[in-house]
């Protein structure tokens, strides 16, 4: 997680250092990466670079999934917020500051993601 610039005391590395369930988690009919697994076993840093360049996202955003169907989750490693972005209008509104991340913290995102009610 240090290689990704994520503070060691934040909820993000705490979750991923204790979650061992293969390369992805599946809930809400969508997968999110097991970031620790992806950092070690894939070209995750290249994926980060490619996603930032393609979507014009600021450097603090890390993809939490593969952005399939032109939609994905992104973690802000500075603020701890998580945004769900879709290509097109929603992404453009976010980039110009007219839309905010949907979850104020990574824990809020996890509670929503894994809540099946």
N, C-alpha and C positions, 0 to 999 in steps of 0.2 A: 504494500500500500504506500510505503514511503516513496517508491519509484514513481508513483502516480501523483505525488504531491498532496496526499490526504493526511490531515493531522491524525496522529495515532490515538488520541483520546476521543475522537468523534464516534458517533453511532455507526457510521459506514464500515470502518475496519472491524469494529467490535462484532457486528453482525456477520461479516464475511469470514472472520477468523474462527467463528464457532459454527458456521453452517457448512455441512459437508454432504451435499446431496447430488453430486455429479456436476456436469458443466452448466446446467440451467435449472431454474426453478419454474414450475408451471402453476399458474393460477389465473383466474379471470380470462381463461382461454388465450393467454399470452405467456411467452417465456421471457424471463430476465436472466442475464448472465450470472453465473457464480464467478464474480470478478477475480477472486484468487485463482481459480482454475484457469480462467481465460488468460490471466496475466502470465501464467507459467506455460500453458500448453497451446497457445495460439499467437497470432500476430496482433494482439490487442492494442499495442501502442500504434501500430500502423492503422488499425481500424479507427482509433481515436483521431489520428491525423486526417485520415480520409473523410471521416464524418464531419469534422470541423470545417474542412475546406469545402466540402460539398454543400453543407447547410449554412456556412458562414457563422458558425457559433463561436462565442468567446472561448478562450482557452480553459476557463474554469469548468466547462461542462464536459462530463464523461458519459458516453452512451452506456445505458444499462441493458440494451438489447440490440438487435440487428437492424432496427428501423424497417422491418418488413411491412409491406402494404403502406409504405410511405408514412409511417407513424412510429413513434418510439418514446421511451423514457430517458431522461437525462438528469444526472446528478451534478449539482453545483458543489465542487469540492471546497469552495471558499465559504459559502453561506449555509451549506447543508440542505438546501432546498432541492426539490425534484420537480421537473416539468415534463408534462406529456405534450409532445409537439407533433404536428402533422404537416406534411408538405403543403405549400400554398398559403392561403390567407392566415391560418393560425400561426404558422411559423413566421410569416412577415410581421404580424402584429407583435409577436414576442420579440423579434429582433429590433423593432423600433421603439419598444418600451410600452406598447399599448396593451400588453397582456403579461401577467405575472405567473410564476410557477404555481401549480395547483396544490402542492404540498409544501408547507413551511419547514418540514424537517424530514430526514430520511426515515425516522421512526413513524411519522404520520403516513408516509407513503407505504411502508411495510404493513402497517395496520390495515390500510385500505386494500392493498394488493392481496394479502392473505385472508381477508375477511370474506367469507363465502355467503354471508347472509344477504 
